[in-house]
Amino acid sequence: MTEPENRVVPLRLQKFLARAGVASRRGSENLMTAGRVTVNGVVVTELGSKVDPRIDEVRVDGVPAVLSKGPTTIMLHKPARVITTMKDSHGRACVADLVPTDRYPGLFPIGRLDADTTGLLLFSTDGELGNGLLHPRHHVPKRYIALVEGRLSEDDLAALRSGVELDDGPTQPARVDMLADPRRAVERFDLVLPSTLARSARIRRERAAKERDFDFSAVRLEISEGRYHQVKRMLEAVGHPVVALHRDAFGPIELGGLPRGSWRVLSEGEAAALSEAQRR
């Protein structure tokens, strides 16, 4: 019978290292065969070796390795042109290239962002947390910044706030606010413009510096659903196709000033707040 994963019993050394977040199991095997792992001061290279976490001291390159006290959840500032998958058969850039899967084996993305959408993407080794955050009954909100074509009218905003009709049914009401300066929103939220738009915008700026020549709106929109391309479809339904989309919050977690392409582990307080959000 296989021992439960959370039970403290003698473990194969490579399994212990993986659970301690040192590396994947294959990576841990490589560390062992390279002579970089010691148990109680003795170098161990035999892959069948076992350790008892309660009494054995394991070190990698002299640094103690200890079992994690619980699951790990991290945030990533996803760049554009990166797909939300842990492996891609076509060789495209994917989020697995940006997060520490060797250090935290079992990380998986909670939900997804389109390739051209930037911003906050959560990862966890806790499957229950991921399922809870995405389950429709919990209504965990997600907040986006969108740059759209044209200027939204009060009627457009009212439609979004009361719910719009999509081909798969009406949406729930959204929280929507206009941002006063779309140019500043591009800079503040580091919005990535398609190359053709960036060129045309530069040409317009060179020809005329008037604000009306930048015929776009920036909106902050919060939804509690997770349908396919939902934000883009909602804004297009009111006549304003999305030019750039960025997520800056997921439930109680905000992206803040995390640089694009960077990640960090959530604090204990953030992890607790996220766990509470998926129980409501």
C-alpha positions, 0 to 999 in steps of 0.5 A: 500500500502506498503511504499517504503523501502527507505522512512523515515516514522514511522517503526516497531521498529524491522524493524528499528533495522534491517535496522540500521544493529543492528541485523536481524529482528528476532534478533531485536525482541529478543533484544526487548523482553530482555529489551535491547532496549530503545526509547527516554529513555524508554525500549520498549518490545512490538513488534508492537511498531513503531518509527520515525527515524527523531525524536526518539532516539533508543538505544541498550544496551545504544548505539545509533542505526541509519539507514545506509546511504546506502548499505554495501559491505564487503570483506571476506578472504574465507578459504578452505573447506567452500562453497559459500552459505548462507545456507546449508541443509547438515550442511557443513561450509558455508560463512554465518558463517563468515560474519556479517549477523545480523549486515548487513541484506541482505548480499549476496556473489557476485559470488562464489569461489569453496570450495577448493579455498581461497581468496577474496570474496565480499558481498553486500546488494546492488543487483544492484552492484552484478549484475553489477559486474558479468554481462559479458558486464562489463568485471570486471577482477578477479585475481588469484594465482594458484599453478599447476603441472609441469612447464609452458613453453612459449608456455603454457603462450602464449596459455593462453594469446591468449585464450584457447579452452574449451568445452564451447568455446574459452576463452578471452585472459588472463593476465598471469605471472609466479611467480619466486619461487613457494615455496615462493608463497605458503607461501606469499599467504597462499596457502592451499595444499591438505593433500596428496600433503602436505605430499608428498612435506614434504617427498620430502623436507626431501629426497632432498632440491633441487628446482627441486624436487618441480615440480610445477609452480606458476602463476598469472592469470587475467580473465574478464569472470566468467565461471564455474571452468574457471581458473582450466579448462584453466590451465588443457587445457594447461596440468597443473592441478591446485593444489591450487587456491587463488583469490587476487583481484576483479576489483579494490579491493585487498585482501591485508593482511586481515587474512584468515577467517576475513572480513572488510567493504570496505572504501568509496573510495573502494566502489566508485571504485567498483561501477565505475568498474561495470559501464564501 
